[in-house]
Amino acid sequence: MSEVLNKTRSVQQILTGQETADGAGVRLTRLIGGPQLMQLDPFLLLDDFRSDDPDDYIGGFPPHPHRGFETVTYLMAGKLEHRDNAGHTGILQTGGVQWMTAGRGVIHSEMPQQQDGLLAGFQLWVNLPARDKMTEPRYQEFDQQEIPLEQRSDGVEIRVIAGETSQHTRGPVRDLKTPARFFDITLEEGAQFIEPIEAHYNAFVYLLSGAVEIGGQSLSGRRLAVLDQAPGIEVTAQQPSRMILVAGEPLGEPIARGGPFVMNTEDEIKQAFSDYQEGRF
């Protein structure tokens, strides 16, 4: 790890996100995909939804379409039922993840399976390269028990959802069209998380609780830190902390966005709307 210690990432930007609503009025904080940060190639959107008030989430996300990217739903508390127009159904529970490749087109819904209590989690959108935007849809779904937990001797625990750690713990999400890592990291006070990351990957840390230091910059509260590019990361916990680390290979391709569709050109967006309206999803 000595090389990593000499070349670790610094914080480029700190974001608090923007309060908004989506679906049938679900209250959430938009961290990527809003005016503060429209995208961080290949990441198109990051929403944090968290409430114990059913009025904030009970309407859920009724049927809606997607094309051209992947949606990642990581549930921290509660239950969500997923259904799509191909007959796929599933219940996502606390600690579980669904990595859905929308590809050429999916119409799906995500509805809370609870009348009260805390519902909390994230939705991340990962762009697909042009060659894979019209691929067949697919799902990868895993319960909390299926997500490996790496425990290090220095007060660091890592739930490895996608990608592989330097200690060779590999997440269950595989065969990604856009290479990415997704780690859920818990740190004891004073613990250090030190890890190599491909130097050209874009990466961010989203702090869920506690306070940490990254490259000499303190981070506290529920804030997102966009990192610069370097071959490693070093995080020191100033108090007991939890965060997610997401890193991915930038595509460097044109991006055309039209609501639930993300393609490379405006003509492709128009075609997506036409296909959806004429029942070709």
PECORNOR-V671032 format. One record per residue. N is the residue number from 0. RES is the residue in one small letter. PHI is phi in whole degrees, 0 to 359 (NA if undefined). OMEGA is omega as a letter, one per 30 degrees, with the letter a starting at -180 (* if undefined). D_FIRST is the distance of its C-alpha to the first C-alpha in Angstrom with 1 decimal. Layout:
N RES PHI OMEGA D_FIRST
N RES PHI OMEGA D_FIRST
//
This chain:
0 m NA a 0.0
1 s 299 l 3.8
2 e 297 a 5.5
3 v 298 a 5.2
4 l 299 a 6.4
5 n 278 a 9.0
6 k 221 a 10.1
7 t 245 a 10.6
8 r 285 l 13.9
9 s 251 l 17.0
10 v 275 l 20.1
11 q 271 a 22.9
12 q 204 l 25.6
13 i 242 a 26.4
14 l 236 l 29.1
15 t 260 a 31.4
16 g 83 a 33.1
17 q 234 l 36.8
18 e 291 a 39.0
19 t 204 l 41.0
20 a 223 l 42.6
21 d 215 a 42.4
22 g 60 l 44.2
23 a 265 l 47.2
24 g 91 l 46.2
25 v 294 l 42.9
26 r 280 a 41.4
27 l 205 l 37.8
28 t 249 l 35.4
29 r 265 a 34.4
30 l 259 l 31.1
31 i 235 a 30.8
32 g 105 l 34.0
33 g 237 a 36.0
34 p 296 l 37.0
35 q 289 a 33.8
36 l 203 a 31.6
37 m 292 l 33.5
38 q 195 l 30.6
39 l 224 a 26.9
40 d 321 g 27.0
41 p 262 a 27.0
42 f 269 a 27.6
43 l 257 a 31.3
44 l 200 l 31.8
45 l 220 l 30.2
46 d 247 l 32.8
47 d 247 l 32.4
48 f 250 a 35.5
49 r 199 l 36.1
50 s 197 l 39.5
51 d 253 l 41.7
52 d 256 a 44.8
53 p 304 l 46.2
54 d 299 a 48.0
55 d 278 a 44.6
56 y 220 a 43.6
57 i 298 l 46.5
58 g 289 l 47.5
59 g 58 a 44.2
60 f 238 a 43.6
61 p 299 a 46.8
62 p 310 a 46.9
63 h 208 a 45.3
64 p 265 l 44.1
65 h 217 l 40.9
66 r 207 l 40.3
67 g 95 a 37.5
68 f 203 l 34.3
69 e 244 l 32.5
70 t 251 l 32.9
71 v 243 l 30.3
72 t 248 l 31.8
73 y 242 a 29.7
74 l 260 a 32.0
75 m 270 l 31.0
76 a 202 l 34.6
77 g 102 a 37.9
78 k 220 l 39.2
79 l 229 l 39.8
80 e 260 l 42.0
81 h 252 l 41.3
82 r 223 l 44.2
83 d 223 a 44.7
84 n 284 l 47.6
85 a 259 l 46.8
86 g 92 l 47.3
87 h 283 l 43.7
88 t 225 l 43.3
89 g 189 l 40.7
90 i 250 l 39.9
91 l 268 a 36.5
92 q 242 a 35.9
93 t 313 l 33.5
94 g 86 a 29.9
95 g 267 a 30.9
96 v 223 l 30.0
97 q 237 l 32.1
98 w 247 a 30.8
99 m 257 l 34.0
100 t 268 a 34.4
101 a 292 l 37.6
102 g 54 a 38.0
103 r 290 l 41.7
104 g 156 l 42.8
105 v 221 l 42.8
106 i 245 a 45.0
107 h 221 l 43.5
108 s 230 l 43.8
109 e 225 a 41.6
110 m 238 l 43.8
111 p 301 l 43.0
112 q 251 l 44.3
113 q 201 l 45.1
114 q 259 l 47.8
115 d 205 a 46.0
116 g 89 a 42.7
117 l 280 l 39.3
118 l 243 a 38.2
119 a 211 l 34.7
120 g 172 a 32.1
121 f 225 l 30.8
122 q 233 l 31.9
123 l 244 l 29.6
124 w 254 l 31.1
125 v 245 a 29.1
126 n 292 l 30.9
127 l 255 l 31.9
128 p 296 a 32.2
129 a 308 a 35.8
130 r 293 a 36.1
131 d 246 a 35.4
132 k 295 a 37.2
133 m 254 l 40.3
134 t 290 l 38.6
135 e 293 l 40.1
136 p 299 l 38.9
137 r 204 a 36.8
138 y 233 l 35.2
139 q 233 a 32.2
140 e 234 a 32.8
141 f 218 l 31.0
142 d 284 l 31.8
143 q 304 a 29.4
144 q 293 a 29.6
145 e 267 a 28.4
146 i 263 a 25.1
147 p 299 l 22.3
148 l 247 l 20.9
149 e 265 l 17.4
150 q 248 l 17.4
151 r 263 a 14.4
152 s 287 a 15.3
153 d 254 l 14.4
154 g 82 a 17.1
155 v 240 l 15.6
156 e 238 a 17.8
157 i 229 l 17.4
158 r 271 a 20.5
159 v 262 a 19.5
160 i 271 l 22.5
161 a 218 a 21.4
162 g 88 a 18.5
163 e 224 l 15.8
164 t 274 l 12.6
165 s 293 l 9.4
166 q 262 l 11.4
167 h 71 l 14.3
168 t 277 a 16.6
169 r 244 a 18.9
170 g 290 a 21.4
171 p 285 l 25.1
172 v 285 a 25.9
173 r 232 l 25.9
174 d 54 a 27.2
175 l 284 l 26.8
176 k 291 l 28.7
177 t 245 a 26.3
178 p 304 a 22.6
179 a 205 l 21.1
180 r 238 l 18.8
181 f 218 a 20.4
182 f 241 l 18.6
183 d 251 a 20.6
184 i 242 l 18.4
185 t 245 a 19.9
186 l 234 l 18.5
187 e 285 l 20.2
188 e 303 a 21.0
189 g 86 a 18.3
190 a 288 l 15.6
191 q 241 l 12.3
192 f 257 a 11.1
193 i 234 a 7.7
194 e 206 l 7.7
195 p 287 l 7.8
196 i 222 l 11.5
197 e 309 a 13.8
198 a 299 a 14.6
199 h 270 l 18.3
200 y 289 l 18.5
201 n 279 a 20.4
202 a 210 l 19.1
203 f 215 l 20.5
204 v 243 l 20.1
205 y 244 a 23.3
206 l 278 a 23.6
207 l 267 l 26.1
208 s 200 l 26.5
209 g 87 a 25.3
210 a 208 a 23.5
211 v 222 l 19.9
212 e 238 l 18.3
213 i 232 l 16.3
214 g 56 l 15.7
215 g 84 a 18.5
216 q 253 l 20.8
217 s 278 l 22.4
218 l 224 l 23.3
219 s 216 a 26.0
220 g 72 l 28.7
221 r 274 a 28.7
222 r 229 l 27.3
223 l 254 l 25.3
224 a 248 l 22.7
225 v 278 a 22.4
226 l 259 l 19.1
227 d 280 a 18.9
228 q 260 l 17.1
229 a 197 a 13.6
230 p 279 l 10.7
231 g 194 l 9.0
232 i 225 l 10.4
233 e 227 a 10.3
234 v 236 l 13.5
235 t 245 a 15.2
236 a 276 l 18.4
237 q 275 l 21.4
238 q 201 l 23.4
239 p 308 a 23.3
240 s 217 l 22.4
241 r 221 a 22.3
242 m 207 l 21.3
243 i 249 l 21.0
244 l 243 l 18.4
245 v 233 l 20.0
246 a 220 a 18.8
247 g 204 a 20.9
248 e 281 l 21.9
249 p 294 a 24.7
250 l 272 l 28.0
251 g 65 a 29.6
252 e 248 l 33.0
253 p 300 l 36.1
254 i 238 l 36.4
255 a 242 a 39.8
256 r 245 l 40.0
257 g 215 a 43.2
258 g 58 a 42.8
259 p 275 a 41.4
260 f 242 l 41.0
261 v 226 a 38.3
262 m 233 a 39.1
263 n 256 a 38.9
264 t 222 l 42.5
265 e 294 l 45.2
266 d 298 l 47.5
267 e 292 l 45.0
268 i 295 l 45.0
269 k 301 l 48.8
270 q 295 l 48.8
271 a 297 l 46.5
272 f 298 l 49.0
273 s 297 l 51.9
274 d 299 l 50.4
275 y 294 a 49.7
276 q 295 a 53.2
277 e 261 l 54.9
278 g 75 a 53.2
279 r 262 l 51.1
280 f 274 * 47.9
//
